[in-house]
Amino acid sequence: MTTSGISRRGALRMFGIGALGVAGAGVLGACAPSGSPSNGGDPKSKNFDFTSWSLNEEAAKPSIEKIIAAWEKAEKSKIRAVSYPYNEYLSQLTLKLGGGETTGAVHLDIAWLAAMAQMGKLVDLGSVVGRGGYTDVALKSGTYDGKQYGLPWNTGSIGVIANSQLLEKAGIKKHPTTVEEFEAALGELKGLGGGVVPYAAATKVAQLKDIFPWMQTFGCKMLDGGKVTIGDDASVDAVTWYKKLHDEKLIAADVDRFDARALFGQGKAAFYDDAIIGKGVTSAQSKDKTLADSMQPMERPVLKAGDTPQALLWGGVIAIVNGKGQDAATEFALHTTTDQATTSEYFSARALPPSTTAGLAAPEVARDIFTTEWTQKITRTATGSPFWQFAQNAQIEEAVAKQVQAVLVGKSKPKDAMKQAGEEVAALIKR
């Protein structure tokens, strides 16, 4: 992974912000080396900021405010809550962090950690992370370039959800474990008729990054030692297979995550990809109030028996900014992510799985069968995207997605499309 600081131009391009949009803001100054203060505040101050997009969300805000209030009372300190809407959060945080205006604890999507760490403003938490009792996969979600920049708060993944009612109706008695078995199961489900889409896989550009775990399933590393491998035989095989599913109407055209949830909620899809929160979101939107009981986590089928099931890591971490209040903010982050009473109550309110072994074993979490099975079947082998480290990650995902869609609609052959995708990704990485 690259260890160089993210450039001003790279950061602006990453978030789609033009130069005029930040004129006069004094943002994105020179990157300080890791470990140096980003502001002149007292690192020992008991008062600090906590920045989180969840404080801007009606459903999440009360739970987090409760955590903050309990800390303030116990520690006789003051936490200033800062928030931006999720869709604006990363750009705002980048500008504020670059300008030295962000301090204390910062809630980050794990996909953003590398970009934030490259700015040189975050504390290496390696000396304290051992106190947390975090799971191995959770620890990896907060690591960049060999250093622990984030304390894992909630650790999950994006994987496959199955509808047991439809599987039973099609005579499928167990989850398929290989690609061959999966394809056969899709054929059986197609035979049900009635408008059933066997696998509500992503086929719209906006969500076609879901192809990445399938590429990995077929053996494509995507990035190997700094070299882009999209365009290799494995990636071509994966897209060829995806096209086959499309042509045989085992997956449908023009489907994104929202469409997939709708189809699944209507009982018209047997499988779809979603984050662990998908159960709550999809079942809440469905008219079938028994749907939740039929939703099952499923390991992504492997190419051959013995392969590791692929899944994309998903979740959030709390990072600490060098400077004012960093010591107290670190203790707050440890408490928030590891105190069992706190993580159990947060799970009960939001259904977001804890990141510690003890937290997952707590009765409130362990008795939730869906979460427990998801953690054991899917999150256990989940990995982050190799492209998260690049400022151009969004453009990389779009470049590949457009080429995959070109194959699906018959405008390009798999080999040509993956060659083009690989070349575009390689060019984006070099920017």
C-alpha positions in Angstrom: 0.0 0.0 0.0 1.1 3.5 -0.6 2.5 5.4 2.3 2.6 8.8 0.8 0.4 11.6 2.0 -2.7 12.3 0.0 -2.3 15.3 -2.2 -4.5 18.4 -2.2 -5.5 17.7 -5.8 -6.1 14.0 -5.0 -8.3 14.8 -2.0 -10.4 17.3 -4.0 -10.8 14.9 -6.9 -11.7 12.1 -4.5 -14.7 14.0 -3.2 -15.7 15.8 -6.4 -14.8 19.2 -5.0 -13.6 21.9 -7.4 -11.1 24.5 -6.5 -13.7 27.2 -6.4 -15.7 25.2 -3.8 -12.9 25.5 -1.3 -11.4 28.9 -2.2 -10.6 30.9 0.9 -11.2 28.0 3.2 -7.6 27.5 4.0 -8.0 23.7 3.7 -5.8 20.8 2.9 -2.5 22.2 4.0 0.7 20.3 3.8 0.4 16.8 5.3 2.0 16.5 8.7 4.0 13.3 9.5 2.1 10.8 11.5 2.4 11.5 15.2 2.7 15.3 14.9 0.0 17.5 16.4 -2.5 18.9 13.9 -3.4 21.8 16.2 -2.0 23.6 19.2 -4.4 22.3 21.7 -3.5 20.4 24.9 -3.5 16.6 24.2 -4.2 16.1 27.9 -7.4 18.1 27.9 -10.4 16.2 29.2 -12.7 18.0 26.8 -12.7 17.0 23.1 -14.8 16.8 20.0 -16.6 13.7 18.6 -17.5 13.8 14.9 -19.9 11.3 13.5 -22.4 11.3 10.6 -24.7 9.2 12.8 -25.4 12.3 15.0 -27.1 13.7 11.9 -29.5 10.7 11.6 -32.7 10.6 13.5 -32.6 6.8 14.2 -29.0 6.8 15.4 -28.6 10.1 17.2 -30.4 9.2 20.5 -28.2 6.2 21.1 -24.9 8.1 20.5 -26.1 11.0 22.6 -26.7 8.6 25.4 -23.1 7.3 25.1 -21.8 10.8 25.1 -23.9 11.9 28.1 -22.8 8.9 30.2 -19.1 9.6 29.4 -19.4 13.3 30.3 -21.1 12.5 33.6 -18.6 9.8 34.6 -15.5 11.7 33.5 -16.7 15.2 34.3 -15.7 16.3 30.9 -17.4 18.0 27.9 -17.7 16.5 24.5 -18.6 18.8 21.6 -20.7 16.8 19.1 -20.0 17.5 15.4 -21.8 16.1 12.5 -22.4 16.3 8.7 -24.8 14.3 6.5 -23.3 11.0 5.4 -23.2 12.0 1.7 -21.3 15.2 2.6 -19.3 13.8 5.5 -16.1 12.7 3.9 -15.6 15.9 1.9 -16.4 18.0 4.9 -14.1 16.0 7.2 -11.3 16.1 4.7 -11.5 19.9 4.5 -11.8 20.4 8.2 -9.1 17.9 9.0 -6.7 19.3 6.4 -7.3 22.8 7.9 -6.6 21.7 11.5 -10.2 22.4 12.5 -11.1 18.8 13.4 -9.9 17.4 16.7 -10.7 14.6 19.1 -12.5 11.4 18.1 -13.7 10.8 14.5 -16.2 8.2 13.3 -15.1 6.8 10.0 -16.5 4.3 7.5 -13.8 1.7 7.1 -13.6 2.4 3.4 -12.4 6.0 4.2 -9.7 5.1 6.7 -6.8 4.8 4.3 -7.5 8.2 2.8 -7.8 9.8 6.2 -4.6 8.1 7.4 -2.7 9.3 4.4 -3.3 12.9 5.5 -0.9 12.4 8.4 -3.2 13.7 11.1 -4.3 10.5 12.9 -2.9 8.9 16.0 -1.4 5.4 15.7 -3.4 3.5 18.3 -1.2 0.4 18.3 -0.2 1.0 21.9 -3.8 0.8 23.2 -5.6 -1.5 20.8 -4.5 -4.6 22.8 -6.7 -3.5 25.7 -9.8 -3.9 23.5 -10.3 -7.6 23.0 -11.2 -7.0 19.3 -11.7 -9.8 16.9 -9.0 -10.3 14.3 -11.2 -9.3 11.4 -12.3 -6.2 13.3 -8.7 -5.2 14.0 -7.9 -5.4 10.2 -10.7 -3.0 9.5 -8.9 -0.3 11.5 -5.5 -0.9 10.0 -3.7 1.0 7.3 -0.1 0.4 6.2 0.7 -1.7 9.2 -0.6 0.8 11.7 -3.8 0.8 13.8 -5.5 4.1 13.0 -9.0 3.1 13.9 -10.6 1.3 16.9 -13.3 -0.9 15.5 -16.8 0.1 16.5 -19.1 -2.1 14.5 -17.7 -4.8 12.2 -19.8 -6.5 9.6 -19.7 -7.3 5.9 -21.6 -7.4 2.7 -22.7 -10.8 1.7 -25.5 -13.0 0.3 -28.9 -13.2 2.0 -31.2 -16.1 1.1 -35.0 -16.5 1.3 -35.6 -19.9 3.0 -39.3 -19.9 1.9 -38.4 -19.7 -1.8 -35.6 -22.2 -1.5 -38.0 -24.7 0.2 -40.6 -24.0 -2.5 -38.0 -24.9 -5.2 -37.0 -28.0 -3.4 -33.6 -26.7 -2.4 -32.8 -28.2 1.0 -29.5 -26.6 1.8 -27.5 -23.5 0.7 -25.4 -24.0 -2.4 -21.7 -23.9 -1.5 -20.0 -23.9 -4.9 -20.6 -21.8 -8.0 -21.8 -24.9 -9.8 -24.3 -25.7 -7.1 -25.4 -22.0 -7.0 -26.1 -21.9 -10.7 -28.1 -25.1 -10.5 -30.1 -23.7 -7.6 -30.9 -20.6 -9.6 -32.2 -22.8 -12.4 -34.6 -24.5 -10.0 -35.8 -21.2 -8.7 -36.4 -19.9 -12.2 -38.7 -22.8 -12.6 -41.0 -21.4 -10.0 -42.2 -18.7 -12.4 -44.5 -16.0 -11.1 -41.9 -13.3 -11.8 -39.3 -14.7 -9.4 -35.8 -13.4 -10.0 -33.6 -16.2 -8.7 -30.7 -13.9 -7.8 -31.3 -10.1 -7.5 -27.7 -9.3 -8.3 -26.5 -5.8 -9.1 -26.7 -4.9 -12.8 -26.8 -1.1 -12.6 -23.5 0.8 -12.8 -24.1 2.4 -9.4 -24.0 -0.9 -7.6 -22.0 -3.1 -10.0 -19.0 -2.9 -7.7 -20.7 -6.0 -6.2 -18.9 -7.9 -9.0 -15.6 -7.6 -7.1 -16.3 -10.5 -4.7 -17.3 -12.7 -7.6 -14.0 -11.8 -9.4 -12.2 -12.8 -6.3 -14.2 -16.0 -6.1 -12.9 -16.9 -9.6 -9.4 -16.1 -8.5 -8.7 -12.5 -9.5 -6.7 -10.6 -6.9 -7.6 -7.3 -8.5 -4.4 -5.7 -7.2 -1.3 -7.8 -6.6 1.9 -6.1 -5.4 0.8 -2.8 -6.8 -0.1 -4.3 -10.2 -3.7 -4.2 -11.4 -4.8 -7.8 -12.3 -8.3 -7.0 -13.7 -8.1 -8.3 -17.2 -6.6 -11.6 -16.2 -8.3 -14.9 -17.0 -10.0 -15.1 -13.6 -11.7 -11.7 -14.1 -12.8 -12.6 -17.6 -14.2 -15.9 -16.3 -16.2 -14.2 -13.6 -17.7 -11.7 -16.0 -18.4 -14.4 -18.5 -20.3 -16.3 -15.8 -22.2 -13.2 -14.8 -23.2 -12.6 -18.4 -24.4 -16.2 -18.6 -26.7 -15.7 -15.6 -28.0 -12.5 -17.2 -28.7 -14.1 -20.5 -30.5 -17.1 -18.9 -32.6 -14.7 -16.8 -31.2 -16.0 -13.5 -30.4 -12.3 -12.7 -32.3 -9.3 -14.0 -31.4 -6.1 -15.8 -31.3 -2.7 -14.1 -31.1 -3.8 -10.5 -29.4 -1.9 -7.7 -29.4 -2.4 -3.9 -32.8 -0.7 -3.5 -34.4 -2.7 -6.3 -32.9 -5.9 -4.9 -34.3 -5.1 -1.4 -37.7 -4.4 -3.0 -37.8 -7.7 -5.0 -36.7 -9.7 -2.0 -39.2 -8.0 0.2 -42.0 -8.9 -2.2 -40.9 -12.5 -2.2 -39.7 -12.2 -5.8 -36.0 -12.9 -5.2 -34.3 -15.8 -3.5 -30.9 -14.4 -3.1 -29.4 -10.8 -3.0 -26.3 -9.0 -1.8 -26.5 -6.7 1.2 -24.8 -5.5 4.3 -25.7 -7.2 7.6 -28.2 -4.4 8.2 -30.1 -5.6 5.2 -32.4 -7.8 7.2 -33.8 -5.0 9.2 -34.1 -2.6 6.3 -35.7 -5.1 3.9 -38.0 -6.7 6.3 -39.3 -3.3 7.6 -40.2 -2.3 4.0 -41.9 -5.6 3.2 -45.7 -6.2 3.5 -44.9 -9.8 4.6 -44.3 -9.4 8.3 -42.9 -13.0 8.5 -40.1 -12.2 6.0 -37.5 -11.6 8.7 -37.9 -15.2 9.8 -37.1 -16.4 6.3 -33.9 -14.3 5.8 -30.7 -16.3 6.2 -27.0 -15.3 5.8 -25.3 -17.5 3.2 -21.6 -17.9 2.5 -20.8 -16.8 -1.0 -20.4 -19.9 -3.1 -16.8 -20.8 -4.0 -15.3 -21.9 -7.3 -14.2 -25.2 -5.8 -14.6 -26.9 -2.5 -12.0 -25.7 0.0 -11.7 -22.2 -1.3 -12.3 -19.3 1.0 -15.7 -17.6 0.7 -15.4 -14.0 -0.4 -17.1 -11.0 1.2 -16.5 -7.3 1.5 -15.7 -6.0 4.9 -18.2 -3.3 6.1 -18.4 -1.2 9.3 -17.1 1.8 11.2 -14.1 2.7 13.3 -13.3 5.6 15.6 -10.0 7.3 14.8 -8.2 9.9 16.9 -6.8 13.2 15.6 -3.4 14.3 16.9 -3.8 17.4 19.2 -6.3 18.7 21.6 -7.9 16.1 23.8 -6.4 13.1 22.1 -5.7 11.2 25.3 -9.3 11.5 26.6 -10.7 10.9 23.1 -8.7 7.7 22.9 -10.2 6.5 26.2 -13.7 7.5 25.0 -13.2 5.5 21.8 -12.0 2.5 23.8 -15.0 2.7 26.1 -17.5 3.2 23.3 -16.2 0.2 21.3 -15.4 -2.2 24.1 -17.5 -1.6 27.2 -19.9 -4.6 27.1 -22.9 -2.7 28.6 -22.4 0.1 26.1 -21.9 -2.2 23.0 -24.9 -4.4 24.0 -27.2 -1.4 24.4 -26.0 0.0 21.1 -26.7 -3.3 19.4 -30.1 -3.5 20.9 -30.9 -0.1 19.6 -29.3 -0.3 16.1 -28.6 -4.0 15.3 -25.0 -3.1 14.5 -22.6 -6.0 15.6 -19.9 -5.2 18.2 -16.2 -5.6 17.3 -15.0 -7.5 20.4 -15.2 -11.2 21.2 -16.9 -10.4 24.5 -19.4 -8.1 22.8 -20.4 -10.7 20.3 -20.8 -13.3 23.1 -23.0 -11.0 25.2 -26.5 -12.5 25.6 -28.2 -9.5 23.8 -26.1 -10.2 20.7 -25.6 -14.0 20.9 -29.3 -14.7 21.0 -29.8 -12.9 17.7 -29.4 -15.9 15.4 -29.1 -13.9 12.2 -26.2 -11.7 13.5 -24.4 -14.7 15.0 -24.6 -16.7 11.9 -23.7 -13.7 9.7 -20.6 -13.1 11.8 -19.5 -16.8 11.7 -20.4 -17.4 8.0 -19.6 -14.1 6.3 -17.7 -11.5 8.3 -15.2 -14.2 9.5 -13.5 -14.2 6.0 -14.4 -10.7 4.8 -11.7 -8.4 3.5 -11.5 -4.8 2.6 -11.2 -3.6 -1.0 -7.6 -3.3 -2.3 -8.7 0.0 -3.9 -9.8 1.8 -0.8 -6.2 3.1 -0.4 -6.5 5.2 -3.5 -8.1 8.7 -3.7 -9.6 7.5 -7.0 -11.5 4.5 -5.5 -14.9 5.8 -6.6 -13.7 6.3 -10.2 -12.1 2.8 -10.1 -15.3 1.2 -9.1 -17.2 3.1 -11.8 -14.7 2.2 -14.5 -15.0 -1.5 -13.8 -18.8 -1.3 -13.4 -19.3 0.4 -16.8 -17.3 -2.3 -18.5 -19.2 -5.1 -16.8 -22.5 -3.5 -17.8 -21.3 -3.2 -21.3 -20.8 -6.9 -21.3 -24.3 -7.6 -19.8 -26.0 -5.5 -22.5 -24.0 -7.0 -25.3 -21.9 -4.0 -26.3 -18.6 -5.6 -25.4 -17.0 -9.1 -25.0 -15.8 -10.1 -21.5 -12.1 -10.3 -22.5 -12.2 -6.9 -24.2 -14.1 -5.3 -21.4 -11.9 -6.5 -18.6 -8.8 -5.5 -20.6 -10.2 -2.0 -20.9 -11.3 -2.0 -17.3 -7.8 -3.0 -16.1 -6.1 -0.3 -18.2 -8.5 2.4 -16.9 -7.9 1.3 -13.3 -4.1 1.3 -13.8 -4.3 4.8 -15.2 -6.4 6.0 -12.4 -4.0 4.7 -9.8 -1.1 6.5 -11.4 -2.8 9.9 -11.1 
